[in-house]
Amino acid sequence: MNEISPRLHVVGADLDRTDAPSKTTGSAIYTVDVSFPGMLHAKVLRSPHAHARVLRVDATAATGMPGVHAVLTRDDLADVAPTYGYFIKDQPIVAIDKVRYIGDAVAAVAAETEVQAVAALEKIVVDYEPLPWVATIEDALANGAPQLFEEEPMGVVPAYGQGASGAKYLGNNNCYRFSYETGPASAFDDCDRIFEDRFVFSRDQHFHLEPFVSVARMDGETIEVWTSCQNPFPLRKELARVLKYPENRIRVQVPYVGAGYGAKNNCKTEPIAIMLARKAGRPVRFCMTMEECFLTQSQHAAILDVRTGVKGDGTLIARDGHIWLDSGAYSDASPLVAEKAGYRLPGPYKWQRLHIDCDCILTNTTPAGPYRGFGGTQASWASESQIDIIARALGMDPYDFRMKNLKDLHEAYVPGESGVDSDLRDGLDVVAERIGYAHRESGNGRGMGLSVGFKDAGGVNKPAQARIRIATGGDVYLQCGSIEIGQGIQTAMSQIVAELLNTRLERVSYPAVNTDYTPFDQGTNASSAIVVMAMAVQDAVLEAKAKAMAFAADQLGCGVDEIELDDWTIRKGNETHPLNLMIMRYYGGTGYEFTGEGFRKAPMDHDAPLETQCVSWEFGWGAAEVEVDTETGLVRLKQLVVSGDAGRAINPRVCRGQDEGSAIMGLTGALFPCMVYDGARLVNGDGLNYRVPLATDIPEGFVSILQEQGHGPGPFGAKSLGEGCMLPVASAIANAIEDAIGVRVRELPLTPERVLAAIDAARAAD
Amino acid sequence: MSGEFVYVSFTLNGAPREFHVRPEEMLVDLLRDRCALTGTKIGCDVATCGACSVLVDGAPSASCSTFAWQVDGRDVVTIEGIADADGAPDAVQTAFTENSAFQCGFCTPGMIVLARALLDRDPAPDRTTIRAWIGANVCRCTGYEMIIEAVELAAAARREAGR
């Protein structure tokens, strides 16, 4: 105990993840593993129609089926606020007047087994009056198109700052528009060339292996719900509003989450599980199948029109853009995604004029929602494709064109915004040098492309609170609402805590999140934990540490500046004083906990377009080398080099995993079929037919390079990480295809059919 | 529900076990619901993603699509039984820890038993072999490179340990 331990350096070390012992042995508990005595199983009856009026729902026969304890239909919604959503509350718990996509929830049953629940669903009689449907953005915008909502649902438009605005329900299935404008429109008059291109983005599905799942039960008058969820506090608030139930009588518990990639925000399985549990008086588990997950949430397909003006010397001047996002059947997070897609379309370049509209178009398909990259993926696809188009038209190398126009380090993104916190040119050089871009041989079916993926990170106006408790013996409990969803946040936060307290990682515990006692957090999204929550954690640690040091100094009759904390031992010159003995001597033998509180949020700022300045800018630099078979259109990816900037990596190995996983998610949207619809019917929405990248799909030339440029706003200079490297992948590959065969493909995914069609079109034009 | 039950006896993580199972009962449900071995996960439920992988007579098998009666007389090993008899972690488990070869961890039990089966067959697989073998299961988090490296590390550790 009196042995002085060496100075520790926990941050920056490739320490084993703190969740390794449980995750490598099968003992990690996820929501799918949560079980209670007497627990029932819920199943949902889903609409076979893309769009229909619901004339009759008769569940009488289901109620008497073996094992059935509760049935939920629209007849049970009288005492609740039956619709949920983010800005617009338009999605019903179960169908009320209409169903709006194939898979829309119509009724639910809780029975003793899932088999019994499914059997009971077959006894529910539903009469539909089928309505005409729209399954694409174009069809939904057409004159006379069927409308998903005949009456405008309840909703709000948030306040925006300089240059930004929002509007809802603009007609013709357009449920939200985000707009951003800065600089004079006349800037286009100064341009020597104006480029207009339309880009199309397909929709991927998250394919998180743990499905949407929750277990709900009544604990006296308290609703307790265990759920696979990444924003438990906003979920609690929404559940309280929807269920008309006191918020302090709803307890949300989140164990390990088997990934989400953005999907696990807001209501999914929870309202149905809770309503059935209350009705049945028994715990209810609602675990979706993978097929149901495909009918619950997806990425946004998009059409992006981009008009860019440039001087003859290659100086970017002005950009107008119009984006249409395919929101699916309900608004969900579409207004937020629209904000981000619209705001990110300029990319990290110097502009004099910007004007972007981003519309959310409802279609009779799976609701689209948050997906890693959050609109930035769509924006980067269009922006970085057009950057290459322009460079080539001007006779410039796309590398030189980027180098000429990229923002400088610390240069404000747009008026009123924070400065970019990475050196973009240094980052581009990292991937260009690694892939050998300067010495490439273009043409003859082989080529290279570059891209700079970009997004604002840290969450708009995100508040985060944290609490630290240091027990008598020096063990540390970090109470923090950041959800361990795979990104390694428990490990990173624990390393930060250990470093600040000059102790060992094993000393730090990270209790599971429970909204009854975990301090408030907006949610684990937007790569915000390491730059916002981690700062709240740092504040909490430093407060607790200051209390302990003041106590020790007082006990030792010296100044705080005369002592140091070394793994819960006080060093004073050559003396060592174990803190636990000092604490028990003063507070009694049972001891005492030093506590600290932390809170962080970017200040409100009306000069900033989104009302707070961006906390951290997230970049993914990408370089791709492809070989294109012009006979078949097949694109073979030979090299994929990606790089993110961690600012300062708290755990470099964990950061590497984020960058590589992110890049391979990006590869899905680039080269894999994504969600395929036949009309309004999803044809590949299951594990067998949906192709995600496998180990055998990854080229040997796949490399990630972690940068630590040191400019981040988080603890020790950390930056947002984990989404950036998916952003450049599709455009880098499309740019490489043009480098290889001189043909531009503007539509994702880059399937052989599309590449071949582009080759044919180019030949026809010659 | 069927009134008929089928008697099965098999070795589960080294111990003899006996059950009366329904004809339609899946191995994964038997393991998770009746044996409390919840490390084995259900992902796609159609034998594609591999989150439900267990070893049956040493071969990786999709327990979501294996009837419980099919393992009668066989040797079944799950993630909970992959450690040594003395409780020391398997070389693959250690390598997954040391190389951070997991993120959300939902595919990890399946990946670990899959990799263990490879190394039991081929103590010195090259990268291409590992890639092909790991290609049987889905990991949506990692991009696979750190998993492949972990299998290489595990193979080296096993050779060093003389196994």
HADDOCK unambig.tbl for C-alpha pairs under 7 A between the chains (distance, minus, plus):
assign (segid A and resid 16 and name CA) (segid B and resid 97 and name CA) 6.12 0.50 0.50
assign (segid A and resid 16 and name CA) (segid B and resid 98 and name CA) 5.93 0.50 0.50
assign (segid A and resid 16 and name CA) (segid B and resid 100 and name CA) 6.81 0.50 0.50
assign (segid A and resid 17 and name CA) (segid B and resid 100 and name CA) 6.74 0.50 0.50
assign (segid A and resid 20 and name CA) (segid B and resid 97 and name CA) 5.53 0.50 0.50
assign (segid A and resid 23 and name CA) (segid B and resid 105 and name CA) 5.43 0.50 0.50
assign (segid A and resid 23 and name CA) (segid B and resid 108 and name CA) 6.91 0.50 0.50
assign (segid A and resid 24 and name CA) (segid B and resid 93 and name CA) 5.73 0.50 0.50
assign (segid A and resid 24 and name CA) (segid B and resid 108 and name CA) 6.51 0.50 0.50
assign (segid A and resid 24 and name CA) (segid B and resid 109 and name CA) 6.44 0.50 0.50
assign (segid A and resid 25 and name CA) (segid B and resid 79 and name CA) 6.02 0.50 0.50
assign (segid A and resid 25 and name CA) (segid B and resid 80 and name CA) 6.01 0.50 0.50
assign (segid A and resid 26 and name CA) (segid B and resid 38 and name CA) 6.92 0.50 0.50
assign (segid A and resid 26 and name CA) (segid B and resid 39 and name CA) 3.71 0.50 0.50
assign (segid A and resid 26 and name CA) (segid B and resid 79 and name CA) 5.82 0.50 0.50
assign (segid A and resid 26 and name CA) (segid B and resid 80 and name CA) 6.06 0.50 0.50
assign (segid A and resid 26 and name CA) (segid B and resid 109 and name CA) 5.94 0.50 0.50
assign (segid A and resid 27 and name CA) (segid B and resid 39 and name CA) 5.96 0.50 0.50
assign (segid A and resid 33 and name CA) (segid B and resid 38 and name CA) 6.40 0.50 0.50
assign (segid A and resid 208 and name CA) (segid B and resid 140 and name CA) 6.85 0.50 0.50
assign (segid A and resid 209 and name CA) (segid B and resid 43 and name CA) 4.98 0.50 0.50
assign (segid A and resid 209 and name CA) (segid B and resid 106 and name CA) 6.61 0.50 0.50
assign (segid A and resid 210 and name CA) (segid B and resid 43 and name CA) 6.14 0.50 0.50
assign (segid A and resid 210 and name CA) (segid B and resid 106 and name CA) 6.64 0.50 0.50
assign (segid A and resid 257 and name CA) (segid B and resid 104 and name CA) 6.56 0.50 0.50
assign (segid A and resid 258 and name CA) (segid B and resid 104 and name CA) 5.07 0.50 0.50
assign (segid A and resid 258 and name CA) (segid B and resid 105 and name CA) 6.55 0.50 0.50
assign (segid A and resid 258 and name CA) (segid B and resid 106 and name CA) 5.11 0.50 0.50
assign (segid A and resid 259 and name CA) (segid B and resid 104 and name CA) 5.33 0.50 0.50
assign (segid A and resid 290 and name CA) (segid B and resid 43 and name CA) 7.00 0.50 0.50
assign (segid A and resid 290 and name CA) (segid B and resid 44 and name CA) 5.46 0.50 0.50
assign (segid A and resid 485 and name CA) (segid B and resid 104 and name CA) 5.50 0.50 0.50
assign (segid A and resid 486 and name CA) (segid B and resid 103 and name CA) 4.04 0.50 0.50
assign (segid A and resid 486 and name CA) (segid B and resid 104 and name CA) 3.42 0.50 0.50
assign (segid A and resid 486 and name CA) (segid B and resid 105 and name CA) 6.90 0.50 0.50
assign (segid A and resid 487 and name CA) (segid B and resid 103 and name CA) 5.99 0.50 0.50
assign (segid A and resid 488 and name CA) (segid B and resid 103 and name CA) 6.73 0.50 0.50
assign (segid A and resid 653 and name CA) (segid B and resid 100 and name CA) 6.83 0.50 0.50
assign (segid A and resid 654 and name CA) (segid B and resid 100 and name CA) 6.64 0.50 0.50
assign (segid A and resid 657 and name CA) (segid B and resid 142 and name CA) 5.51 0.50 0.50
assign (segid A and resid 658 and name CA) (segid B and resid 142 and name CA) 6.95 0.50 0.50
assign (segid A and resid 660 and name CA) (segid B and resid 142 and name CA) 6.18 0.50 0.50
assign (segid A and resid 660 and name CA) (segid B and resid 143 and name CA) 5.29 0.50 0.50
assign (segid A and resid 661 and name CA) (segid B and resid 141 and name CA) 4.97 0.50 0.50
assign (segid A and resid 661 and name CA) (segid B and resid 142 and name CA) 4.14 0.50 0.50
assign (segid A and resid 661 and name CA) (segid B and resid 143 and name CA) 4.25 0.50 0.50
assign (segid A and resid 664 and name CA) (segid B and resid 143 and name CA) 5.35 0.50 0.50
assign (segid A and resid 687 and name CA) (segid B and resid 44 and name CA) 4.95 0.50 0.50
assign (segid A and resid 687 and name CA) (segid B and resid 46 and name CA) 6.56 0.50 0.50
assign (segid A and resid 687 and name CA) (segid B and resid 48 and name CA) 6.26 0.50 0.50
assign (segid A and resid 687 and name CA) (segid B and resid 49 and name CA) 6.97 0.50 0.50
assign (segid A and resid 688 and name CA) (segid B and resid 46 and name CA) 6.47 0.50 0.50
assign (segid A and resid 688 and name CA) (segid B and resid 48 and name CA) 5.95 0.50 0.50
assign (segid A and resid 694 and name CA) (segid B and resid 135 and name CA) 5.26 0.50 0.50
assign (segid A and resid 694 and name CA) (segid B and resid 138 and name CA) 6.03 0.50 0.50
assign (segid A and resid 695 and name CA) (segid B and resid 131 and name CA) 5.60 0.50 0.50
assign (segid A and resid 695 and name CA) (segid B and resid 134 and name CA) 6.13 0.50 0.50
assign (segid A and resid 695 and name CA) (segid B and resid 135 and name CA) 4.57 0.50 0.50
assign (segid A and resid 695 and name CA) (segid B and resid 144 and name CA) 5.66 0.50 0.50
assign (segid A and resid 696 and name CA) (segid B and resid 131 and name CA) 5.75 0.50 0.50
assign (segid A and resid 696 and name CA) (segid B and resid 132 and name CA) 5.69 0.50 0.50
assign (segid A and resid 696 and name CA) (segid B and resid 135 and name CA) 5.20 0.50 0.50
